[in-house]
Amino acid sequence: MLQLRLPVLTARVWPAASAALLWALAAGSVVFWWLHSPQLDARSNQAVRETAAAAGTSNGAAVLRALGQASASLAAPDAQRRFQLLGVIAADSGHGSALLMVDGQPARAFVQGQTVVDSWHLRTLSPEGVLLGSDGAQIQINLPSLVR
């Protein structure tokens, strides 16, 4: 009878080669999924936050118009909660800029006449605060008092 014997070297190589192949496949899988995972940096995180904020908040004026109200504007208490005045740089002539935080987003600087959000515009600046207006509605936002 004919016997087929594998050399001792071959018997040792197969398990080692199989283990090396499995480790290579595992490493390749890790690299593949790492390259296909979303890479988030500060700019993309900001875009995600802005998109989520825009999707999560409804435009109250648009809803009121859709329901048939002729002059749709946000109520003053709602608008007061949306805006937070952090700082004002104002000259006697009314020119300058205001640092406003809107809907909890990072603060931005706005100049007189610029649209702040939706239909709200920065109407006037004073050293004490700003006046915002939208569709006939106006709100005065003053700087918080300094604690001494």
Beta strands, then each sheet from edge to edge (+ up, - down):
strand 1: 83-90
strand 2: 96-102
strand 3: 108-111
strand 4: 115-117
strand 5: 120-125
strand 6: 129-134
strand 7: 137-142
sheet 1: 1+ 2- 3+
sheet 2: 4+ 5- 6+ 7-
end
